[in-house]
Amino acid sequence: MSSLSTHVLDAVSGQPAASVRVVLERRTDDGWQPLGNGVTGADGRLRDLAPDGLDTGVHRLVFATGEYFAATGQTGFYPEVAVAFTVTEDRHHHVPLLLSPYAFSTYRGS
């Protein structure tokens, strides 16, 4: 089974985004099924989001960015960021998020 990690960086401060709540979900015929959750550490990382592994299919990470901005004294446009991705092979997946109050970007990490 595949594994999953994420890393959130605050592009404004140039520092890791600590204490960002993240939820992992899997798409099913009935909608999104929660698989796990966690909070980024002081280094902005959240390791092993899927301790039971990930099956193939469509998943998403939902980042509570509004909570993060409020906690750091910033006003943000996006209350949350949802990043959907497809697992097609058994390997480690890493989904980084580069965050600012009015923009974000992501890519398939290693």
N, C-alpha and C positions, 0 to 999 in steps of 0.2 A: 504494500500500500504506500501511497505517496505521503510525504510530510509537508508542512507548511510553516513559514515564518514571515514576519513583516518588520519593517523599519520605517519610522515616521521622522522626518526632518522638518524643522521649522525654517523656511527659507528667509524669513524676516530677520530672525536672530542668528541664523547660521548654526543653530544648536539642535541637538536631538529633541524631539517633542516627547517629553515624559508625561505619564499619566493620561494618555489617550485611551479611552475605552474602545475596544474593538470586538465585534461580533462576527463569527464565521457561520455562514448559512449555505445550505445546498438546495438547489432548485428541484422541486418535485412536481408531479402533476397537480398537486393541491396548493402550490405556492412555495414559499421559502421555509425550509426546516432548519431551526437552529442546531448547530453542531458543537459550538464552543464559544468561549469568550475570554477576554483577558484585558489587561491594562499594560501599556508600554512602560518599560522600566526607565531608569535615569538615562540610559543610553539610547532611548527611543525605540528599543527593540522588543518584540514579543516573539519568543521562540516556541516552537512546538504547539501551534494552535490546534492541531488535530492529533491529539495523543493516540487516538484509535486508528489513525490513518485516513486518507481521503480516497474514496472510490472515484472512478472516472465519472465525468459529468460536469455540469455547470455549478459553480460555487460563487460566493461573493463575500467580501469583507466589507463591513459597514463601520466606518470610523466616526466617532462622536466628536466631530471637529468643533461644533458650537460650544460644547462643554469645555473643550481645551482652550478656545479663544477667550471665553468668559473667565476662566481660571487664571489666564495669563494677562488679563487686562486689555485684551484686544477685541475689536468688533469685527466679526467675520460675516461673510455673505452666505456661506454654506453651513447649515446646521449639522449636516452629516455628509460624508462622502462614501458612496457605495462603489466598489470596484468588483465587477463581475469578471470571472475568468473560467477557462475550461481546462479540466484535468483530462489528459488523453493518454498519459503514460505514467508508469510507476517511477517516480523520481522525487527529489526535493524541489518544492516550489517556494520562491521568495517573491513577495509583492511589496516593494518599497513605495512610500508615498511622500512626495515633496509638497509641503503645505505652506500656503500663505493665506491671509484673510480673503483675498479676492481671486485666487487661482490655486490650482493643484495639478500635479502630474504624477504619473506612475509608469512603471515599465516592468517587464518580466526580468526579475533579478536571477542571481545564481546562488 
